[in-house]
Amino acid sequence: MRSGISQPFLSLVERGGGGASVEVLSTLAEAVGGRLSMKIIPGDGISLRDSGQLELVQLIAGLCHPRWQQSIERPIAEPPDRRAADLVLELPEEVNMVEIERWWVDHQAQLRGLQLKRAALSERLGRPVNLVVCVLDTRRNRSVLHGFDRALEQSFRVGARAVWRAMQAGTPIGGDAFVWIRPHALRTFADNQR
């Protein structure tokens, strides 16, 4: 009654019948005290979200010591799960899932999503996986994460410098890490290594 939608049409919607617009679904959600949320599920093809993200993955991979076994866009679970890790770095003694986040919008939701991806990859590989979150260093991203310093320190025990040293030396990173990245600095550093 609160939605103003007829009972026969509501029954059709509940059974998955067609014809319900986003506006109608939103009205129904609000009528029961909720809010409509939509999620885009990756389809076939390249799943790195854009060429800028792919460039960052390639820059990071290019800075790594040859001892690291690298996989870009590695599936984290069996189909129909289509999620993939941006970059997986493996040594005999350690696996790291490196995730590039160009836009940090919702700290709790994004972090939880990355932790679930890591858990799925760990289950698939049958061994622990470290999570290395690389977030584009922008004023906007810094403002979204402002006030989460303590939570980040508790969740991510390895510092950015230790991560870069380990990647370049081909030695274990040793835990989860949060790293601010600047594309220009990565490009400059990569050019100087050549």
Secondary structure as UniProt FT lines:
FT   TURN            2..3
FT   HELIX           7..14
FT   TURN            15..16
FT   HELIX           22..31
FT   TURN            32..33
FT   HELIX           51..63
FT   TURN            66..67
FT   STRAND          69..75
FT   TURN            79..80
FT   STRAND          84..91
FT   TURN            92..93
FT   STRAND          94..101
FT   HELIX           107..125
FT   STRAND          130..136
FT   HELIX           139..145
FT   TURN            146..147
FT   HELIX           149..155
FT   HELIX           160..169
FT   STRAND          177..181
FT   HELIX           183..193
//
